[in-house]
Amino acid sequence: MKKMMAGLCLVWLCLSQGTAQGAEDCIKTMNQGASTVTLGLYEQGCMTMSWGSGIVTKDVTYNCCGTSATIRINYADWERLRTEGKLDGFRYQKADSSSGSYTLYFRKVVGTEVTNIPPEDFFK
């Protein structure tokens, strides 16, 4: 009986470790050419989380837990839909560019308000 319980505990421990590991496996860091980083921001199937500075290459971290698409939307349409509450639950990434530097924001619409979320929560 004790051996059976110990075996079950070991199996449970192994399975729970595998499940936790699976969620982190979809966050990937790749080294790529510096000139293709911003292009990848718009063309990559995985959501870009961040990138480190480098002149020739940069380490880019992607969240590949799901697929994402790049869209461009008319701001007046966006505001109308947001204020009407039709974007509730919508998650998106906003990239601001200033003086050749990019800042990435990860956001979610809650009701009619926009809130910031961690990049790891983009697909939750």
N, C-alpha and C positions, 0 to 999 in steps of 0.2 A: 504494500500500500504506500509506504513512504517513497519507494523508488518510482511508483507511478505518479505520485504528486510532484516529485522532483522533476520527472520527465515533462509533465504538463507545464510546470513553471518555466522550464528551459525552453520549451516550444513557444510559450506565450512571450517570453523575453525576446527570443529571436524574431518572432513575427512583429512584435511592436517596434523593434529596432529597424526592421526593414521598412515598415510603413513610414516612420519618421524620416528615414533616409530618403525615401522616394520623393517626398515633397521638396527636399533640398537639391535633388539631382537635376531639377529643371532650371536652376539658376546657374548659368554658365558664364565663365570669364574667358574671353578669347583675345589673343593678341592679333591685331590687324593693322594695316597701313593707316597712318594718321590721316591721309587725305580721303579715306573712304568712311571714316567714322560718322560724320554728319550725314552722308548719303545713306548709310545703313540705318540711321535714325528714322528715315522715312520709308526705306525699302525692305528692311529686315522683317521677316515673319515673326520673330520674337520681339518683345518689347524691350527697348533699351533702358537700363536702369541708371548706368553711370559709365564714365570712362576716365582713366587716369591720363595725366599729361605726358606727352612724349613728342619728340620732333619727327622721328621716322615712323615709329609704331606706337600704338596706344593699347592698353588693356581695357577692353570693353566688357561690361557685365550685362548679360541679357537675362530676362525672365521668360523662359520658354515653357512655363506651366500651362500655357494655352496659346491660341493664335490671336493675333491682333491685326488690324487694318489701319491704314493711314487715310484719313479723310480731311477735306477742307470744307468748312461750312460758313455760310453767310452769317455775319455777326448779328444782324437784325433778326434772322430766323432763329438763331441760337437763343437770343434773349427772349423772344416771344415764347418759344417752347419751354424755356427754363421757368419763366414767370408764371406760365400756365400749369406748371408742375408735371409736364409731360416727359421730363428727363430724369425723373426720380430713379435713383439707382444706377444711373449712367456713370461709368468710370472712363476717365480719359487721361491722356498725358499731354502736357503743354510744354513746348520748348520755346523759351525766350532767348533771343540773340541780341547781344550788345557788345560792340567793339570786338567782334570775332570770338566772343566767349558765349557759350550756351549754358543756360540754367534749365534743368528739367523739373517740372512740377507734376505730381501724380495726384489726381483729384477724383472726387466722387460727388455727384449731386444727391443731396439728401433733402427731399421735399423740393423746395425752390432755392435752397442755399448750396453753395459750392464749398466743400471741405477738402483739406489736404489729407492724403493717406500715404502710408509708407509704400514704397515700390513693391515690396513683397506681397502686399494685399491687393495688387491690381487685379488678380484673377480670382479673388475670394468673394 
